[in-house]
């Protein structure tokens, strides 16, 4: 029996996960982690604040295609449910920053990097100018690497920050595995064309490249030896 579409997509993601893992290590094992962590959180906020708006755009673009497009109908149904699950995650991050004494205005006034703009903006291009199903590739990558409890405990110990500052990180570790399974099931239930499956892969791989770059930029924001 051959691989399902979601299995093929996960295999593509796995093949490009090496540089992403290395970039994570550069951030998480940084010798000045306590100084760097707020920068990581602010960068993550610039990404996460776009989650619900882009899901809404994907849902609306899918609905606009009408019932004659069964793939679009499935995409619209998926985002209609999962928008609720992702609501307020950006607010959680702002509250985590406040635990560290960093006002939310610091994150909200940050100009998002061109890397983050490219990461999110490319998805808008595909959903409006090709098909909103491409957006599922983005979330396949973003939900595919939930932080493990051991990592969170290590980060708490090495930064000296209170557990409450890692609430969002911890909740994603708990929620993302279930989200990943639901997304895989949705992908496998859609009557995808070969071109649409290709778009899923392109979206996921583009996401891998740009998320990796954003992490490299965070790691480079604070010289390890200074």
C-alpha positions, 0 to 999 in steps of 0.5 A: 500500500502506498503512502497517503498524501499527508505521509508524503508531505511529512516525508518532504518536511523531514528531508529538510528538517536538518537545518531547522533543527540546527537553527533551533539548537543555536537558539536553545543552547545559546550561552546567553539564553536568558538575554536572547529568549525575549528576542525569540519570544518577540519574533515568535509573536510577529509570526503567531499574531498572523495565524488567525487572520491568515486562517480567516483569509484561507477560509474566506477564499475557499468559501468563495470558490463555492461547493463545486470545488470539494477541496476548497469546501474541505479547507473552509471547514478545517479553518472554520474549526481551527481558527477557534483553537488558535485564537488568543495564542498571540495574547498568551505570548504577550502575557508571557513577555509581561511575566519577564517585565517586558511590556506588550508595547515592545512586541507590538511596536516591533517592525516584523523582519523581512523574513517573517513578512516573506514567510507569511506573505508567500502564503497569502500569495498562494491562497489568493492566486493559486488555491487556499489548500496551499496554506495547509502545507504551512501549518503542516510544518508549523504544527510539526515540531511541538516542544518536548517537556524535557526541553521546556524544563531545560530552558526554565533551568538555564534561563532562571525564568519562572514557569509562567514565562513559558506558558505558550511554549508549554501549551503548544507542546501539549496541543500541537500533536493533536492539531497535527493529527487532525491536519493529516486526517484533513489532508488525506480526506481531500480529493487533491489533484497532483498539482494541489499536492505539489503546492502543499509540498512547496508551501511546507518547504518554503515555510521550513526555509523561512522559519529556519532563517528567522531562527538564525536571525534570532541566534545572531542577534546576540553574539555568543562570546560578548 
